Amino acid sequence: MVDYANIPTDIIMDYTNPMFPVNQTAIDGAIQPTIGPDGKKKEPESNVLLATIENMQYVVTIDVLHTVFSAFGTVQKIAIFEKNGQTRALIQYPDVTTAATVKEALEGHCIYDGGYCKLHLTYSRHTDLNVKV
């Protein structure tokens, strides 16, 4: 049990006080998510894309991903992994602009003809991949 009588009054704070100082960025970030021109919630952009590959009928390697994703700019790093039974990859570009162009161009497209290895792209929360060999 806390003995409030012995706590110095300069560290007791009334959190119900509307004049209590709050960091404005905490308020700004919590009030409204960024909305895009189409009215949908806009995800924060990053120079790293997260690719989820569905309908995997063929093997997708780092070389295959490099061929597909380097058509739009310099690919710095690629990492492939499995999560929740799905093949995913992180693809790092030097800047957000290139990643945004790639995301717009390749979202929903298939790596192979016939609808195989369909790409779903989102921005990763990462900005610099640490790929270990």
N, C-alpha and C positions, 0 to 999 in steps of 0.2 A: 504494500500500500504506500502511495506517495504522500509524504507530509508536505502539503502545499504551503503551510505556514512558514517553513524554513527555506523555501525557494526564493532567491532574490527576485524582486518585482520587475527588474529590468529584463528578465528572460521569460516572463509569463506573457503570452500573447493571446489576444482575443481574436480567434479565427472567424468570428461572426462579424467583426468590425469591417464595414465596407471601405474604410480608409486604410486597411492593412496593405502594406506595399507588396505588390505581386509583380514578378518579372513579366513584362508585356509580351515577350515572345511565347511564354507559356499560355497566355490567353489567346494570342493570335493563332497559334497552332492548334488549339483545341476547339475553337469556335466553329470553323467552317473548313471542310476539306476543299482543295482546289478543284474547281469544276471546269472542264474543257468546253470548247465551243459547241460540242454535240450534247451538252447537258450531263454527260457522264463524269464520274469522279476521275480526276486526272492523277495518275500515279507519279511520284517523284522520279525525275529522269536521272539516269546514271550512264556512265561510259561502259558499264558491264551489263550485258544482256543475259537473262536466264531463258534458255530454250528448253521447252518440254516437247519431247518427240513422241507422237502417238502413232499407232498402226505400224509398228516396227516389223516389217516383213523382211527387211534386209539389214545387214550389219551397218551401223553408222560409226565410223572411226573418227579420230581427230583429223586425219588427212581429208576425209570427206567433208567434215564441218569446215575445215580451213578453206577448201576449194569453194564451198558455197558462200561462206561469210566474207572471204577476202575479195569477192567480186565488187564489194562496195567500199572498201578501204583497207587500211593496214590492220590486221588482226595481231594484237600483242600477245595474248595468251588464250588458251582453251583448256578447259577441264571437263571431262565427262564423268558422270556418276549415276548411280541408281538411287531413287528415293521413292518409297511407297509403291514399288513395282513398276515405276516409270523410268525411262532413260531421260536424263537431263544433262544439260551442258551450260557452262558459263563461258561467255565469249567476251573478252576485254578489247576495247578499242581505245585509241589515244585520247578521244574526246567525246563528249555527250552528243555533239551534232552528228557525228558519224554513226553512233549507236542509234540515234533517233531515226536517221535515214534508213538504216538497215531494218529496224523494227517495223517501220511503215511499209517497206518493200517486201519483206519476207513473212510477215505475220499471216498464218493460215495457209501458206504455200507448202507443197510437198517436195521433199528432196528427190524422190524417184517418181517416175511416171506411174499412173494407175492409182494415185491417191495414197502411196506408201510413204511412211516417215513424214507425217505432217508436222509442221513447226508451229508451236504456240510460243510467242515471245513476250516477255515482260522485262521491266528494268529490275536489275538486282540491287540489293541494298549495299553490295560491295562496290568499291571503286578501284581496288588494286588487288588482283588475285595473287595468292602466294602458292604457286604450283610447285609441288615437290616431285622430283623424278624418282 
